Amino acid sequence: MTLPSLLLLALLPPLATVRVQGPEITGEPSRRTGFQVAADAAPAGCAVIGVTGTGSAADACNRIAQAFSAGDLEKARQHANLFRSEYPTLGAGFYWLGQIDFKQFRYVSALRNLEASVDRSPSVAAAHVALGLSYASLYQYRLFEKEMLWVLEHAPADPLPYYNLGRYYFMQLDQPERGANYLQKAVDRNPEDCRSSYYLGYYHEVMGNQDTAKILYTKASTVARSQKVKFGAPFEGLARLMLLEDRLSESIHFAQEAVSTEPGSASARLFLGKLWIQSGNFGQGIKEFQKAIELDPTDAAAHYQLSRAYLKIGKRSEAENAQALFLKVRSVYSAE
C-alpha cells in the first residue's frame, strides 16, 4: 500500500475522503488508506489559495481549476507550470502542482510543491491544510499535526483542521474522546459536512450511545443524499444499527444504499455481502464478496468470507481456492 494505513476498529468502514477548501488531493480509492482529501475543484477554489479578483492571475488560476475539475490532469499541469513561470512569487502554481502530483500518486513531488506553496503564501490556510495532509501521507504525522494546529490558530473558523485532527486522534492515536472533541468542533463549524457527522456518530456507536449515533448517521446520510456526495459510510452505520436491533431487512436496505452511493467502496460491498449471507441469499452474498475483492484484492476479510460462503453451499473446490488466497493475502498484508 502506498499510503499509510490507519488503525482499523471493529466494524468501521475503511477511512473515507476528507473535505478541504479548494481543489482535491486524492490518493487510493480504498477507505483503508490514510488521510486523503476530496473537494470541489471549481474556479472559486482559487480564492482560498490567495488568488482573487478578475485580473490575469485569477484567469490563469481558474483555467487550472477548470481543467482539474474536468479530470484533465495533463492540461491542468500545463496551466499550473505556466502559472508558476508567470507568477513565481505566488504559491498558487505550486499548490496546484502539488494537488495534481498527489492525484497521480507522486507523493514526494506533491510534498515538495506544497512546501514551496506555503513558502510563497505562508498566510493561506488551505495551503497549510494540503501540506499537512501530504505530510501524513508520508508518515510524517508530527509535521501533519503542526500544520493543522497552525490553521487552528490562524483560521479558527475553518472546520477542516478540527476534522483532520479528530480523525487523527481517534483513529491513528486511539484517543477517541480527544478525537470526538475535535470532530464535534468540526460539526459545529460546518453542520453540512456529512463526514464529520459520520465519524462523530461512529464515536458514539463505539461508546454504546446508539441513539446519538443514529441521529448523526441520519443527518450525515441526509446531507450525502442532498449533496450527491459519494460517501456511503453513513448508510453503513445505519445498517449496523438496524442489525443490532434485529431489523435485517432494513439493514440490507441501508447497506444497498451505501453501495449505490459509493459503488467503489470495498467496505460497503463486503458488509452487504455479509448481510445477504445472513439472510440466506448466498448467490447475492458471493457476488458482493467477489466485487469487494475486485475493488480491494488486499483485503483478507473478503477472501475469508467468500471461502466460508462457498463452503456453506457445498462448493468445496471454490472454497479451498478462496481460503488459499485468504492465507496468502493475510501473510503479505498482515503488518498493515
Summary of the structure (lengths in Angstrom):
residues: 336
radius of gyration: 21.0
end to end distance: 8.4
largest distance: 69.7
contacts: 1214
relative contact order: 0.08
helix: 69%
strand: 1%
